[in-house]
Amino acid sequence: MIMMMMMMVMMMMRRRRRMTTTTTMKMTTTTTTMMMMMMMMMMMMMMMMMMMMMMMMMMMMIAFFFYERDQVMKGKKARPPLNNDYNLNSPIN
């Protein structure tokens, strides 16, 4: 992923330099390339963020599931209901 990004950046730089050397309208070309680069970067960032978020969510869910199962196996629920007659963990008894 990072390698790809680097490659993209390098390509962009090279292109920009060539553009600046060749074209008469230097500024416009550079700006456009910059814009493109920015857009790419933004997209990448967004994707990365999304991926990270998804991963985190998945991890959390899995961990919670395991924790819950463990608690149930031990014979007590992870989140007991507050006021039941038969629930000994409850503060209201």
DSSP file (Angstrom, degrees, kcal/mol; ACC not computed):
  #  RESIDUE AA STRUCTURE BP1 BP2  ACC     N-H-->O    O-->H-N    N-H-->O    O-->H-N    TCO  KAPPA ALPHA  PHI   PSI    X-CA   Y-CA   Z-CA
    1    1 A M     >        0   0    0      0, 0.0     4,-2.2     0, 0.0     5,-0.1   0.000 360.0 360.0 360.0 -53.6    0.0    0.0    0.0
    2    2 A I  H  >  +     0   0    0      1,-0.2     4,-2.6     2,-0.2     5,-0.2   0.897 360.0  53.2 -65.2 -40.1    2.7    2.5    1.1
    3    3 A M  H  > S+     0   0    0      1,-0.2     4,-2.7     2,-0.2    -1,-0.2   0.918 108.1  50.7 -59.8 -44.5    4.9    1.4   -1.7
    4    4 A M  H  > S+     0   0    0      1,-0.2     4,-2.6     2,-0.2    -1,-0.2   0.921 109.7  50.3 -59.1 -45.1    2.1    2.0   -4.2
    5    5 A M  H  X S+     0   0    0     -4,-2.2     4,-2.6     1,-0.2    -1,-0.2   0.918 110.2  50.0 -59.6 -45.0    1.6    5.5   -2.7
    6    6 A M  H  X S+     0   0    0     -4,-2.6     4,-2.8     1,-0.2    -1,-0.2   0.919 109.9  50.5 -60.3 -45.4    5.3    6.2   -3.0
    7    7 A M  H  X S+     0   0    0     -4,-2.7     4,-2.9     1,-0.2    -1,-0.2   0.921 110.1  50.3 -58.9 -45.2    5.4    5.1   -6.6
    8    8 A M  H  X S+     0   0    0     -4,-2.6     4,-2.7     1,-0.2    -1,-0.2   0.929 110.7  49.1 -58.7 -46.6    2.4    7.3   -7.4
    9    9 A V  H  X S+     0   0    0     -4,-2.6     4,-2.7     1,-0.2    -1,-0.2   0.921 111.3  49.2 -60.8 -45.2    4.1   10.3   -5.7
   10   10 A M  H  X S+     0   0    0     -4,-2.8     4,-2.7     1,-0.2     5,-0.2   0.930 111.5  49.1 -60.4 -46.6    7.3    9.7   -7.7
   11   11 A M  H  X S+     0   0    0     -4,-2.9     4,-2.8     1,-0.2    -1,-0.2   0.925 111.6  49.6 -58.0 -45.6    5.4    9.4  -10.9
   12   12 A M  H  X S+     0   0    0     -4,-2.7     4,-2.9     1,-0.2    -1,-0.2   0.918 110.6  49.8 -60.3 -45.4    3.5   12.6  -10.2
   13   13 A M  H  X S+     0   0    0     -4,-2.7     4,-2.8     2,-0.2    -1,-0.2   0.934 112.0  47.6 -60.1 -47.8    6.7   14.4   -9.3
   14   14 A R  H  X S+     0   0    0     -4,-2.7     4,-2.7     1,-0.2     5,-0.2   0.935 113.5  47.8 -59.7 -47.5    8.4   13.3  -12.5
   15   15 A R  H  X S+     0   0    0     -4,-2.8     4,-3.0     1,-0.2    -1,-0.2   0.914 111.7  50.5 -60.5 -43.6    5.4   14.3  -14.6
   16   16 A R  H  X S+     0   0    0     -4,-2.9     4,-3.1     2,-0.2    -1,-0.2   0.926 110.7  48.7 -61.5 -45.5    5.1   17.6  -12.9
   17   17 A R  H  X S+     0   0    0     -4,-2.8     4,-2.5     2,-0.2    -1,-0.2   0.937 113.0  47.4 -61.2 -46.3    8.8   18.4  -13.5
   18   18 A R  H  X S+     0   0    0     -4,-2.7     4,-3.2     1,-0.2     5,-0.3   0.927 112.4  50.5 -60.3 -44.9    8.4   17.4  -17.2
   19   19 A M  H  X S+     0   0    0     -4,-3.0     4,-2.9     1,-0.2    -2,-0.2   0.934 110.0  49.5 -58.1 -47.9    5.3   19.5  -17.5
   20   20 A T  H  < S+     0   0    0     -4,-3.1    -1,-0.2     1,-0.2    -2,-0.2   0.901 115.1  44.5 -61.0 -40.8    7.0   22.5  -16.0
   21   21 A T  H  < S+     0   0    0     -4,-2.5    -1,-0.2    -5,-0.2    -2,-0.2   0.927 122.8  34.9 -69.3 -43.7    9.9   22.1  -18.3
   22   22 A T  H  < S+     0   0    0     -4,-3.2    -2,-0.2    -5,-0.2    -3,-0.2   0.946 104.3  70.2 -80.4 -48.9    7.9   21.5  -21.4
   23   23 A T     <  -     0   0    0     -4,-2.9     3,-0.2    -5,-0.3     0, 0.0  -0.269  61.3-148.2 -79.6 156.5    4.8   23.6  -21.2
   24   24 A T  S    S+     0   0    0      1,-0.2     2,-2.1     2,-0.1     3,-0.3   0.855  95.5  65.6 -82.5 -40.9    4.5   27.3  -21.4
   25   25 A M     >  +     0   0    0      1,-0.2     4,-1.4     2,-0.1    -1,-0.2  -0.537  67.4 162.5 -81.0  76.7    1.5   27.4  -18.9
   26   26 A K  H  >  +     0   0    0     -2,-2.1     4,-2.2     1,-0.2    -1,-0.2   0.941  63.2  52.1 -63.0 -49.4    3.6   26.1  -16.1
   27   27 A M  H  > S+     0   0    0     -3,-0.3     4,-2.8     1,-0.2     5,-0.2   0.905 106.3  50.8 -60.9 -47.7    1.4   27.1  -13.2
   28   28 A T  H  > S+     0   0    0      1,-0.2     4,-2.8     2,-0.2    -1,-0.2   0.927 111.0  48.3 -58.4 -47.9   -1.8   25.5  -14.4
   29   29 A T  H  X S+     0   0    0     -4,-1.4     4,-2.7     1,-0.2     5,-0.2   0.929 112.5  48.5 -59.7 -46.0   -0.2   22.1  -15.1
   30   30 A T  H  X S+     0   0    0     -4,-2.2     4,-2.7     1,-0.2    -1,-0.2   0.930 112.1  49.2 -60.9 -44.6    1.5   22.1  -11.7
   31   31 A T  H  X S+     0   0    0     -4,-2.8     4,-2.8     1,-0.2    -1,-0.2   0.924 110.9  49.7 -62.1 -43.9   -1.7   23.0   -9.9
   32   32 A T  H  X S+     0   0    0     -4,-2.8     4,-2.6     1,-0.2    -1,-0.2   0.931 112.1  47.5 -60.9 -45.5   -3.7   20.3  -11.7
   33   33 A T  H  X S+     0   0    0     -4,-2.7     4,-2.8     1,-0.2    -1,-0.2   0.913 111.9  50.9 -61.8 -41.5   -1.1   17.7  -10.9
   34   34 A M  H  X S+     0   0    0     -4,-2.7     4,-2.9    -5,-0.2    -1,-0.2   0.920 109.8  50.0 -60.6 -44.3   -1.1   18.9   -7.3
   35   35 A M  H  X S+     0   0    0     -4,-2.8     4,-2.8     2,-0.2    -1,-0.2   0.922 110.7  49.5 -59.7 -45.5   -4.8   18.6   -7.2
   36   36 A M  H  X S+     0   0    0     -4,-2.6     4,-2.7     1,-0.2    -2,-0.2   0.927 111.9  48.5 -59.2 -46.8   -4.7   15.1   -8.6
   37   37 A M  H  X S+     0   0    0     -4,-2.8     4,-2.9     1,-0.2    -1,-0.2   0.919 111.4  49.7 -59.8 -46.3   -2.1   14.1   -6.0
   38   38 A M  H  X S+     0   0    0     -4,-2.9     4,-2.9     1,-0.2    -1,-0.2   0.919 110.9  49.6 -59.1 -45.3   -4.2   15.6   -3.2
   39   39 A M  H  X S+     0   0    0     -4,-2.8     4,-2.7     2,-0.2    -1,-0.2   0.923 111.8  48.5 -60.3 -45.9   -7.2   13.8   -4.4
   40   40 A M  H  X S+     0   0    0     -4,-2.7     4,-2.8     1,-0.2    -2,-0.2   0.933 112.5  48.3 -59.2 -48.3   -5.4   10.5   -4.6
   41   41 A M  H  X S+     0   0    0     -4,-2.9     4,-3.0     1,-0.2    -1,-0.2   0.917 111.5  49.9 -59.5 -45.5   -3.9   11.0   -1.2
   42   42 A M  H  X S+     0   0    0     -4,-2.9     4,-2.8     1,-0.2    -1,-0.2   0.922 111.2  48.9 -59.0 -46.5   -7.3   11.9    0.3
   43   43 A M  H  X S+     0   0    0     -4,-2.7     4,-2.7     1,-0.2    -1,-0.2   0.928 112.3  48.6 -59.5 -46.9   -8.9    8.8   -1.3
   44   44 A M  H  X S+     0   0    0     -4,-2.8     4,-2.9     1,-0.2    -2,-0.2   0.929 112.0  49.1 -58.4 -47.9   -6.1    6.7    0.1
   45   45 A M  H  X S+     0   0    0     -4,-3.0     4,-2.9     1,-0.2    -1,-0.2   0.918 111.2  49.5 -59.1 -45.9   -6.4    8.2    3.5
   46   46 A M  H  X S+     0   0    0     -4,-2.8     4,-2.7     1,-0.2    -1,-0.2   0.921 111.9  48.4 -60.1 -45.4  -10.2    7.6    3.5
   47   47 A M  H  X S+     0   0    0     -4,-2.7     4,-2.7     1,-0.2    -1,-0.2   0.927 112.3  48.8 -60.8 -46.4   -9.8    4.0    2.4
   48   48 A M  H  X S+     0   0    0     -4,-2.9     4,-2.9     1,-0.2    -2,-0.2   0.923 111.6  49.5 -59.9 -46.4   -7.2    3.4    5.1
   49   49 A M  H  X S+     0   0    0     -4,-2.9     4,-2.9     1,-0.2    -1,-0.2   0.924 111.2  49.1 -58.8 -46.7   -9.4    5.0    7.7
   50   50 A M  H  X S+     0   0    0     -4,-2.7     4,-2.7     1,-0.2    -1,-0.2   0.924 111.9  48.9 -59.1 -46.3  -12.3    2.9    6.6
   51   51 A M  H  X S+     0   0    0     -4,-2.7     4,-2.8     1,-0.2    -1,-0.2   0.929 111.9  48.9 -59.3 -47.7  -10.3   -0.2    6.7
   52   52 A M  H  X S+     0   0    0     -4,-2.9     4,-2.8     1,-0.2    -1,-0.2   0.922 111.6  49.1 -58.7 -46.6   -8.9    0.6   10.1
   53   53 A M  H  X S+     0   0    0     -4,-2.9     4,-2.7     1,-0.2    -1,-0.2   0.921 111.7  48.7 -60.3 -45.6  -12.4    1.3   11.5
   54   54 A M  H  X S+     0   0    0     -4,-2.7     4,-2.6     1,-0.2    -1,-0.2   0.924 112.0  49.1 -60.6 -45.8  -13.8   -1.9   10.1
   55   55 A M  H  X S+     0   0    0     -4,-2.8     4,-2.7     1,-0.2    -1,-0.2   0.927 111.5  49.4 -59.7 -46.9  -10.9   -3.9   11.5
   56   56 A M  H  X S+     0   0    0     -4,-2.8     4,-2.8     1,-0.2    -1,-0.2   0.919 111.1  49.3 -59.0 -45.8  -11.4   -2.3   14.9
   57   57 A M  H  X S+     0   0    0     -4,-2.7     4,-2.6     1,-0.2    -1,-0.2   0.919 111.6  48.9 -61.0 -44.7  -15.1   -3.0   14.9
   58   58 A M  H  X S+     0   0    0     -4,-2.6     4,-2.6     1,-0.2    -1,-0.2   0.925 111.9  49.0 -61.2 -46.1  -14.5   -6.6   14.0
   59   59 A M  H  X S+     0   0    0     -4,-2.7     4,-2.9     1,-0.2     5,-0.2   0.929 111.5  49.3 -59.1 -47.9  -11.9   -7.1   16.7
   60   60 A M  H  X S+     0   0    0     -4,-2.8     4,-2.8     1,-0.2    -1,-0.2   0.922 111.6  48.7 -59.4 -46.2  -14.1   -5.5   19.3
   61   61 A M  H  X S+     0   0    0     -4,-2.6     4,-2.5     1,-0.2    -1,-0.2   0.920 113.0  46.7 -62.0 -45.3  -17.1   -7.7   18.3
   62   62 A I  H  X S+     0   0    0     -4,-2.6     4,-2.5     2,-0.2    -1,-0.2   0.926 113.5  48.7 -63.0 -45.2  -15.0  -10.9   18.4
   63   63 A A  H  X S+     0   0    0     -4,-2.9     4,-2.5     1,-0.2    -2,-0.2   0.925 112.3  48.2 -61.6 -45.2  -13.5  -10.0   21.7
   64   64 A F  H  X S+     0   0    0     -4,-2.8     4,-2.8    -5,-0.2    -1,-0.2   0.905 110.1  52.1 -63.2 -41.6  -16.8   -9.1   23.2
   65   65 A F  H  X S+     0   0    0     -4,-2.5     4,-2.5    -5,-0.2    -1,-0.2   0.926 111.4  46.7 -60.2 -45.0  -18.4  -12.3   21.9
   66   66 A F  H  X S+     0   0    0     -4,-2.5     4,-2.5     1,-0.2    -1,-0.2   0.911 112.4  50.1 -64.6 -41.4  -15.6  -14.4   23.5
   67   67 A Y  H  X S+     0   0    0     -4,-2.5     4,-2.5     1,-0.2    -1,-0.2   0.924 111.3  48.9 -61.5 -45.5  -15.8  -12.5   26.8
   68   68 A E  H  X S+     0   0    0     -4,-2.8     4,-2.6     1,-0.2    -2,-0.2   0.928 111.4  49.0 -60.1 -46.8  -19.6  -13.1   26.9
   69   69 A R  H  X S+     0   0    0     -4,-2.5     4,-2.6     1,-0.2    -1,-0.2   0.901 110.4  51.6 -61.5 -41.3  -19.2  -16.8   26.1
   70   70 A D  H  X S+     0   0    0     -4,-2.5     4,-2.3     1,-0.2    -1,-0.2   0.932 110.4  48.1 -60.7 -46.7  -16.6  -17.1   28.8
   71   71 A Q  H  X>S+     0   0    0     -4,-2.5     5,-2.3     1,-0.2     4,-1.0   0.912 111.5  50.2 -61.2 -43.5  -18.8  -15.4   31.4
   72   72 A V  H ><5S+     0   0    0     -4,-2.6     3,-0.5     1,-0.2    -1,-0.2   0.906 109.1  51.6 -63.2 -42.0  -21.7  -17.6   30.4
   73   73 A M  H 3<5S+     0   0    0     -4,-2.6    -1,-0.2     1,-0.3    -2,-0.2   0.905 106.1  54.4 -61.6 -41.3  -19.6  -20.8   30.7
   74   74 A K  H 3<5S-     0   0    0     -4,-2.3    -1,-0.3     2,-0.2    -2,-0.2   0.734 123.7-108.6 -66.0 -20.6  -18.5  -19.7   34.2
   75   75 A G  T <<5S+     0   0    0     -4,-1.0     2,-0.4    -3,-0.5    -3,-0.2   0.596  86.8  92.6 104.9  12.1  -22.2  -19.4   35.1
   76   76 A K  S   <S-     0   0    0     -5,-2.3    -1,-0.3     4,-0.0    -2,-0.2  -0.998  72.6-118.4-137.1 138.8  -22.8  -15.7   35.3
   77   77 A K        -     0   0    0     -2,-0.4    -8,-0.1     1,-0.1    -9,-0.0  -0.319  18.6-128.8 -68.7 153.0  -23.9  -13.3   32.6
   78   78 A A  S    S+     0   0    0      1,-0.3    -1,-0.1   -10,-0.1   -10,-0.0   0.923 103.5  28.3 -69.6 -43.6  -21.6  -10.5   31.6
   79   79 A R  S    S-     0   0    0    -11,-0.0    -1,-0.3    -3,-0.0     3,-0.1  -0.868  84.4-159.1-118.7  97.7  -24.3   -7.9   32.0
   80   80 A P        -     0   0    0      0, 0.0     2,-0.1     0, 0.0    -4,-0.0  -0.456  27.1-105.6 -73.2 146.7  -26.8   -9.0   34.6
   81   81 A P        -     0   0    0      0, 0.0     3,-0.3     0, 0.0     8,-0.1  -0.427  33.3-122.9 -67.7 150.7  -30.2   -7.4   34.5
   82   82 A L  S    S+     0   0    0      1,-0.2     2,-0.7     8,-0.1    10,-0.4   0.971  87.5  23.7 -69.8 -59.2  -30.6   -4.9   37.3
   83   83 A N  S    S+     0   0    0      7,-0.1     2,-0.3     8,-0.1    -1,-0.2  -0.810  70.6 140.4-119.1  98.0  -33.6   -6.0   39.4
   84   84 A N        -     0   0    0     -2,-0.7     3,-0.2    -3,-0.3     6,-0.1  -0.913  50.6-130.6-119.8 156.1  -34.6   -9.6   39.3
   85   85 A D  S    S+     0   0    0     -2,-0.3    -1,-0.1     1,-0.2     5,-0.0   0.906 108.9  40.5 -68.4 -40.6  -35.8  -11.5   42.3
   86   86 A Y  S    S+     0   0    0     -3,-0.1     2,-0.7     2,-0.0    -1,-0.2   0.438  90.6 101.4 -92.5   1.3  -33.5  -14.4   41.6
   87   87 A N    >   -     0   0    0     -3,-0.2     3,-0.5     1,-0.2    -3,-0.3  -0.775  47.7-172.7 -92.8 117.5  -30.4  -12.4   40.5
   88   88 A L  T 3  S+     0   0    0     -2,-0.7    -1,-0.2     1,-0.2     5,-0.0   0.718  80.2  61.9 -81.1 -21.2  -27.9  -12.2   43.4
   89   89 A N  T 3  S+     0   0    0     -8,-0.1    -1,-0.2     3,-0.0     4,-0.1   0.676  80.6 107.8 -76.2 -14.7  -25.6   -9.7   41.6
   90   90 A S    <   -     0   0    0     -3,-0.5    -7,-0.1     1,-0.1    -8,-0.1  -0.341  64.5-146.0 -72.2 142.2  -28.3   -7.0   41.5
   91   91 A P  S    S+     0   0    0      0, 0.0     2,-0.9     0, 0.0    -1,-0.1   0.865  92.1  64.3 -70.3 -36.0  -28.1   -4.0   43.8
   92   92 A I              0   0    0    -10,-0.4    -8,-0.3     1,-0.2    -2,-0.1  -0.785 360.0 360.0 -89.5 107.1  -31.9   -3.9   44.2
   93   93 A N              0   0    0     -2,-0.9    -1,-0.2   -10,-0.1    -3,-0.0   0.373 360.0 360.0-133.9 360.0  -32.8   -7.1   45.9
